[in-house]
Amino acid sequence: MTRGKQKIEAQKRNAEKNQKAKGSQFEARAVALKVTCPICKVQLANQNQLGDHYSSKHPKEKPPSDSS
């Protein structure tokens, strides 16, 4: 293992470079998810996704109107 120290240093550098941005994305996620399925309470971004969700998860139910 002649490159053991170099390997460890390279791993440290890569870890520092690839660190995630500090802070959470909960606020951004809450802003983006505006529509909620009244049956299973899943949050979705828009009415189109709600229609797709109903067709795949609740096929016997009718999706609510867009005027919500």
N, C-alpha and C positions, 0 to 999 in steps of 0.2 A: 504494500500500500504506500507507494511513494507519493501519491497525490491526495492522501487523506486530508491534510490541512487545507489544500486548495479546494477540495470538494466541500468541506464544511463551510469555508468562506463563501463559496459560490452559492450554497444553499441559503446562507444568511442573507446575502445580497438579493437573491431571488425572492425570498420571503418578504423582505422590506419593500421591494419593488411591486410585489403583487398584493400588498395589503389592501384590504377593503377600505373604502372611505369611512371615516368615523361618523357616528350618528346612525339613527335608524331611518327606515323608509316608511314607517307606519303612517306618518302624516300624509305623505304623498300617495300612499295606497288608499287611505281613507277618502281623499279628495277624488281619486279616480273611480272608485267603486260607488256608483250612485243609485243603482237599481238593486232591489232585494227580492228574491223569490219568496212569495208569501207562504209557500208550502214547506220548503226545507230551509229557508232563511239564508241561502247562499247569496253572496253579494256579487253583482255583475256590473260591468261598465256601462252598458246601454241596453235599450229595448231589443235590439237585434240579437244580442247575446241571450237575453231572457227568452226570446222565441226559440232559439236553438236549444237552450237549456230545457225548455218545456218539451220540445219534440224528442229529446233524447232521454230525459230523466222522468218526465211525467207525461207519457204519450196519451193517456186517457183523459187528461185534464186539458182545459182550454186556457191559453195564456190570457192574462188580463189585457185590457185595452191600453193603447199608448197614452191616453189622457191622464195617466196617474200622476 
